[in-house]
Structures are given as structure tokens and as C-alpha cells.
């Protein structure tokens, strides 16, 4: 029986979930609401790993990802003068574990656009587009995928048969299922479990990150670089084959002042906090990156952490991706967590013939082993990215040089599997996708 479904958030999870739902049952009525005026095409470089690769292949979208992938040659450790001290290569063999640079490096905006276009290809009518989000409620009664921009949810009230949703435009509509795909600070999660409990599910790693782009210069090549400054700070520079260069500032600190200056604060306040912390850091910071920080129009900053939700469902409301299981950027698994969550939830709904309560309980139970593996932090992370002492930095550079010069790193990635914990992609023939094959 087709369902009337609301998805909150049009990032990676939302369009992926909508596409999976429609392919399994074209009769579903799927509405995606997004508080921004349109699909966001900006964002930093992300990667596709583990179960995310075969999911995109089953959706028929892996080649599209490959076509827009960033060509990056690995990661170099550099000193304060920019001199390369060691290089971690890439694993492009198609087998074994991925290194820092994965086989599928992609700009976030490109991946979101691929998933958005896939969802609209499967839709019966065009997206509502930009505007104030106004829409005739009767348009949601029939099958199709619809996007409503510039609108968000203010209240959720559910009973055994459905969820009444109140929107920022004052309207209230009823759905068989509501899916929260609204990020690590998920308002849906806080409405489900209460402000305090839902907020406390975000466990901070005491690391703050800032991202922005600067103009590409002749010395910016396909090799990414990390400069360990000391005192818990580091700078990444990533260009690949793009016409711009990404700057990523990372700071590990338990300072309450820094936290309050970053989390959900105005961009100018965030910029001031990072400028104060990184001024005089060395390498290209003062000569190039500070000016770029001040002038950037794509600046983004936040705290890194993981969401540890005991349950991802409550009644007829479910959480996806970062809203339920944020792995954090330091794991490299954020995109894959979004995809495996959408795939599992859509699969359970199809498997249980759209029996929402039963499907949600199965999703909540079956996704847990994948999340446990995805959230595991590599030994030393995030400290190894944000070292304190110059002695520790020198030791790290030497160890990386030794391991890579003896090619011991190649042996490690060859022996290690990319399917975390040996977990294979679950099979849901009910989703009516391409056969489940590895990358």
C-alpha cells in the first residue's frame, strides 16, 4: 500500500531516500522540505566508502559520481615552509581499504546534485522550486516526489496511524511516516526526544573545523597537504583538479569560549574565532589563507562530534544519517552512513509491505551493526590530526615517511577490507534495484 511520506532535509539522505522509495513503489507520495531556498550546491570535499559504493552502483549512479570525482594524488605532510616531509598515497586498485584519499573523492554539492536529479527523474511532476514553500495540500495526495523549499517543520504530533506536522507557513498536514534527515543538530531529533535529551545525543570530539575556498595558485597541485602547527591545530589544503583550492582549519580544544563562538553562530563571529586562533601559524596562513578567510563567501564552520542515539525511531518518526548516527568528518564515513541508512530504511519499508511500525523497528535494529563500525575512530584520531607538541609532529612525519618509503602502507591497505567489520551490503530485492555487486 503506497504511503504518504515527509522527509525533512534535502542534503544527501533526503534525495537518496526519496529515490529508493519511489523505485520500490511508484505509488508513494513523497514530500521533501528544505529550509534553504534551493538545493545547496556548495560544501567541502567528501568521499564515498564501504557500503556507500555498492549502493550508488545499485542505484545506477556510481559512474556519474566517477565522472565528477576529484582527482587527488594523496596526502603530503608539510612543515612551516611548505616542504614535503612524507606522502600518503592513494589506493586506486579497486581492492582493499581506502587511504586518506579515497577512490571516490567528490565535492558535496556535486553528490547532492546527482541524487537530487535522480529523485526528480523518478518523479511524476517537477519540484516546486524556489519561493516561499507555498503549495496546494491536495498536490501531496497523489504519487510523486515533491520538494518544498524555504519551509521547515515547527511541530510533530503523532498517534498510532500517522503524524500531524506543522510547518513554518502555519499549515498542518498529516503523513503516514516522517523521516528526519536534518543533520547533526537535527531539530527533528530534538522534537522527538525532547530538547535536552535530543541535544545531548551529540557527543563532541572537542574539535572545531572551518572550511572555505581560495583562488587556485600555480603551486596548488593534485597532492593534498596537511600542516601540523602544534597546540592542537592543523591546516589542510586540497585542490586536486578543481579550479579552486579548499582550505580546512582544524582546532582541538575544550575551550568553552571557542565552542560558544562556533556552534550555530553567525559566520562573522566564527571567522573572528578562527582568525584569532590561526593568525601567525606559519606556512601560507598569514600570506594567503587569512585574507581568503576574511573574503570568503562559502565559509562554513562547526564542531565535530558523533550522534549516539539509542534509537533512531519513535512511533512513526525515523531519523537518518547525521541526525541519527553522525560519524563525524574524521571517520570519512559520513556520506556512507547517510546512504546505508536510507537504503536500509527504504528496504525494510518495502520488505514489510509498508507496515510502518514493523519496518521502523526492523530498521532500528538492523542498522546498528553498520553504525557501530562506521563510528569507530581510527587509533589516535582526532589527536593525530591535531597534535600538540613539535616533538610529536616530528615523530609522526618520520613514522609516515618510514612506513611509506618501505611500502608497508600498501600491504596494510591490501590486507584490510573496505567493508567495515566484514559487513556486507544487506540485500533488499524488494527495492527493485540492480544486482548487489561490489565496486
C-alpha positions, -999 to +999 in steps of 0.1 A: +000+000+000+015+034-010+024+057+017+024+095+022+058+103+035+075+135+046+113+138+045+129+167+064+161+178+048+173+178+012+210+171+016+224+136+008+199+115+028+167+131+016+170+127-022+186+093-018+157+081+004+131+096-020+147+078-050+147+045-032+111+048-021+098+056-055+118+029-072+104+003-048+068+016-051+059+043-076+027+049-058+044+065-028+037+102-023+070+117-011+075+154+000+109+168+009+111+200+028+142+221+029+147+253+049+171+268+024+157+284-008+171+257-031+194+227-032+228+236-017+255+231-043+284+242-021+303+223+006+336+206+012+352+176-004+337+143+009+343+107+000+324+075-008+335+044+011+325+009+021+288+001+016+282+035+000+299+024-032+277-006-040+246+014-030+254+040-056+261+013-081+228-004-074+211+030-080+229+033-113+247+064-102+283+053-095+295+063-129+280+097-125+300+100-093+331+088-110+327+115-137+327+143-112+352+128-088+381+150-077+415+138-090+437+138-059+471+122-057+473+116-020+482+135+012+515+152+019+527+162+054+545+195+051+564+218+075+560+255+082+578+263+050+557+241+029+584+215+024+571+179+019+582+156+047+562+124+038+534+114+014+505+090+019+494+077-015+460+065-027+446+031-032+430+031-067+434-007-072+397-013-066+405-037-038+414-034-001+408-005+022+408+031+011+435+055+023+430+092+033+422+099-003+395+075-014+388+062-049+357+083-049+365+119-037+337+142-047+325+177-038+295+176-016+274+198-039+281+175-069+269+145-050+238+162-037+230+173-073+234+138-086+210+124-060+186+153-065+185+148-102+180+111-098+150+117-075+134+141-099+139+117-128+117+093-109+092+119-100+058+124-117+060+162-115+086+189-112+099+202-079+081+232-065+114+251-068+124+283-051+100+305-033+081+307+000+073+270+001+036+276-005+018+246-021-017+233-025-020+205+001-040+184-025-009+181-046+006+157-020-023+132-022-011+116-054+021+097-062+053+115-069+083+133-054+079+170-044+103+195-030+092+224-009+120+250-003+121+278+022+100+259+046+107+239+078+088+220+105+078+236+138+059+207+155+052+170+153+022+152+168+017+116+162-007+088+170-008+051+161-019+058+125+000+089+114+019+121+122+005+156+121+031+181+110+030+219+115+051+240+091+066+274+093+039+287+069+013+278+096-002+248+077-006+214+092-006+182+072-008+145+080+016+118+069+020+081+074+057+085+081+081+113+088+118+110+082+143+134+098+174+139+076+183+173+090+219+169+102+239+166+134+219+194+151+187+178+140+156+197+151+136+166+143+156+146+169+151+172+195+113+173+188+112+135+191+131+130+223+129+165+239+154+194+236+177+183+264+178+146+256+179+150+219+206+176+221+227+155+245+229+127+219+255+148+201+288+138+217+316+164+210+351+154+200+362+189+211+374+196+176+362+226+156+366+228+118+363+256+093+361+253+055+363+278+027+379+281-008+406+305-021+418+312-056+440+284-071+477+293-074+504+277-096+518+257-067+485+241-059+486+206-074+468+173-071+485+164-039+466+174-007+487+188+021+484+189+059+505+212+081+506+204+118+510+237+136+510+224+172+488+232+202+460+212+187+459+230+153+463+219+117+457+232+082+446+212+052+449+224+016+431+204-011+430+213-048+430+182-070+419+190-105+395+218-094+398+255-104+398+265-067+416+254-036+400+243-004+413+254+030+403+234+061+413+247+095+411+222+124+414+230+161+412+207+190+403+225+222+380+221+252+377+259+254+341+268+262+347+302+247+357+286+213+327+263+214+303+292+220+319+311+192+314+283+167+283+263+173+253+277+154+268+312+154+269+339+127+296+335+101+314+367+111+317+356+147+330+322+135+356+338+112+368+360+141+374+330+163+394+311+137+414+341+127+424+347+163+434+311+167+454+307+134+470+341+129+508+337+128+505+299+124+531+297+096+531+281+061+506+301+039+483+312+068+492+349+070+503+354+034+473+338+018+447+319+039+438+347+064+429+371+036+409+343+019+391+336+052+381+373+055+368+375+019+352+341+016+316+338+007+314+300+012+328+299+047+314+271+069+324+262+105+311+237+131+321+214+159+329+178+151+312+151+170+291+119+168+254+113+174+248+084+197+211+079+196+199+048+215+171+045+190+166+061+156+128+057+156+099+067+178+064+058+167+061+068+131+091+091+130+126+079+119+160+096+118+185+092+090+222+100+085+238+126+107+205+132+125+206+097+139+241+084+135+266+112+128+300+095+124+319+128+121+342+140+093+373+124+109+360+089+101+354+096+064+321+076+068+295+104+069+283+100+033+283+063+036+263+064+068+237+086+051+234+061+022+233+029+042+206+044+065+184+055+036+189+021+018+181+001+050+150+021+059+136+020+024+144-017+022+126-025+054+095-005+043+094-024+011+101-058+028+072-053+053+047-041+027+047-006+041+038-017+076+054+014+091+057+004+128+072-031+119+095-016+093+108+011+116+116-014+143+135-036+118+154-006+105+164+005+140+177-030+148+194-038+115+212-005+110+231-007+143+259-031+133+268-008+104+267+023+126+289+008+153+315+000+126+312+034+109+316+054+141+348+036+152+376+061+154+410+051+139+436+047+167+448+082+176+421+101+158+414+130+161+446+138+181+469+126+153+453+153+131+457+180+157+489+172+176+501+194+205+539+192+206+566+197+180+582+165+191+550+146+184+547+162+150+583+154+141+578+118+152+546+114+131+564+127+100+592+103+105+569+073+110+548+081+079+580+086+059+593+052+071+561+033+065+555+048+030+592+045+019+592+008+027+557+004+011+544-011+043+513+011+039+505-007+006+505-040+024+482-027+051+455-014+027+458-046+006+451-068+036+424-046+052+389-048+038+369-018+028+337-034+041+340-023+077+340-052+102+334-077+074+298-064+070+284-068+035+257-047+020+223-061+031+202-073+002+167-060-004+154-074-037+121-056-028+138-023-037+140-034-074+175-021-079+204-035-099+221-067-086+241-063-054+277-063-067+308-048-052+327-019-067 
